[in-house]
């Protein structure tokens, strides 16, 4: 198993519900360079589905997602 890439930026969106996690993620990705990695922490149980669709629509790469207790974590590489 390969190690997770270190994020260039990490944001905590715990407590926010749809559509705010997607909107804040889109805003956080904007200043990143192509290939940089954003780590997002959420608590909304809808986010795994939302982030998969967001990445598919925007062309960003969902590198990894996992759950830790009541948090959902995502690593997204900017296209």
N, C-alpha and C positions, 0 to 999 in steps of 0.2 A: 504494500500500500504506500502511495506517495504522500508526502506531507502536504498539508493545506498551504496554499500560497499565503504569504503575509499580506494583509490588506493595506492599501495605500491610505484608506479612509474607513473609519467605522462609525456608524450612526445607530443610535438606540431609539427605536420607535415604539417602545413598549407602551401599552395603554391606548394607542391609536387604532381606530377601526377603519375599514374600507370606506372611502378610497384614499385616505390620508397616507398610509404606508407607501403606496405606489407613487403618489404625487411627491412626497418628500424624497423618495429614492430617485425619482427622475431628476429632481432639483440637485441632489447630492452628486449624481453622475455627471452633470453638465460641466463642471470645471475640471474633471479628471481627463487625463490624456488617454488615447486609445491604448488598450492593453492593461491599464491600471485596474486594480481590484477594489471593490467596495464591499464591506461587510455590513449587513443589516440585521438588527435584532428586533423582532416583533413579538407581540403576544396574541394578535388576532388569529384565531384558528383558520381563517379563510386565506391567510397569506401564502401558504404553499401553492395553492391553485392559482392565486392572483399573480405571484411572481413568475411562475412557469409561463403563464399567458403573456405577461408583460415582456419577458425576455424574448419570447418567440416573436412577438409583434415588433419589438424595437431592434432586434438583431444583437442585443447584448447576450453574453454567455452566462447562463446559470451554472457556475462551476460546481457548486455543492450546496446542499441544504441539509440541515439536521435539526433535531429537537433536543433541547436541554431543559428538563423539568417542564415549566409552562412557557418556555420561550422557543421561538422558531428563529433559526439563524440561517443566513444566506450569504454566499460569496458570489458576487456578480462581476464579471470582467467586461469592461466597457469595450464596445466594438470600435 
